[in-house]
Structures are given as C-alpha cells and as structure tokens.
Amino acid sequence: MTFDARRIVSATSEDVVKVYDKAEGRQWDCGPGVNIEEGSPRAAAIERVRIKDGYMIEGRKDGVVGVWSC
C-alpha cells in the first residue's frame, strides 16, 4: 500500500490494484485484470505498487512492470 496527496493504492497479490480517491471518496480497480473475459488467461499477481502525481507503477510476480495513469 502507498499513497500520494490524492489517492491511496493497494496491491493484495491479485491481478488488479485497488485505487481509492480520498478527495471524491470513490474506489476502482486498475491493472491488467480489470477487463479479463471469462476463460482468458490471468495476468500474474501484483507484488509491488507505487503512485505519484497521478501515475501508478506496479510490479508483478512474473517480472512484468506496468505503468498506469490514474
């Protein structure tokens, strides 16, 4: 879990990161597992996450690094 001035992000060994907006009081998922169709292969679990100035970086167990704007 980490945070910046506006958002809190949390990775719990899933293929998505939970994003919480402190200012608006809403929550959403971000990451490779958001729009996976049933029966499709799942992305590796996310182990590390950081957010700063609206950009989130996540590292997965298989070595893939994702960069997201949120």
N, C-alpha and C positions, 0 to 999 in steps of 0.2 A: 504494500500500500504506500502511496505517496500523494502529494498534493501540491498545487500552486495557489495563487491568490484566489482563483475562482472555482477550481474543480478538484475533486478527490478521485483517484483511480485505484482499483484493487484487482489483483490477479490471484485467483484461488485454484490454480492447476486445472483450469478449464481452457477452452479454445476461444474465449472471449474475455475482455476486460470490462469490469463494471465501472461506469463513469457516473459520478454524482456531481451535479451543478449546485454549488452552495447558494448562489445568488437567486436562481429560479426555483430551487427545490425539486428538481426532476432528476431521474435516473435513466440510463440507457446502456446497452451493450455495444462495444466497439471491438473489432478484430476479425480474424479470418472465419470464425464460426458463426457469424451473425446470420448470413443468408444461405446456409448449407441446406440443400434439399435432402429429404429422407433417402437413405441408401447411398449417399455420396460419402467419399472418404472424409474423415475429420482431420483438421489440422492438429499439429502437436500441441500439447498443453503449454500455456504461457507460464514461465517461471519468474520473469523479472519485468517490471514496468516502471516507467518514469514519465512525468508530464512537466512541461514548462512552456509558458507563453502560448498555450493552445495547441502544442504538438506533443503527441504521445509516442514513446518508443517502447516496444515490447520485444522480449527475447523468449524464444520457445525452446523446448527440450531437444528438438532436432537441430538446433543451431541457427535457425532462420530468425532474422530480425525484421520486425515490421515497424514502419513509421506511419503515423496517422495524424490527420488534422482533425481536431475536435473542439 
